[in-house]
């Protein structure tokens, strides 16, 4: 499986909720997104999944500002992490 963030082939991956489950009951999200939109996930390797939550710890920020792979990749901290990942491999 190809990680949708670092784009490396990985054996073990997890599904990242683009809108974190912890905010699904929040009124702001309920008004703006359907259940289907809030349930969307993307496959990411374990390292990237940990990095997403470590580098952007606010679940609300993840859901509001970074609810697509393109938005995640535009985050300065994630960009720096991806650069590091490419050098690492």
Order of alpha helices (4+ residues) and beta strands (2+ residues): beta-alpha-alpha-beta-alpha-alpha-alpha-alpha
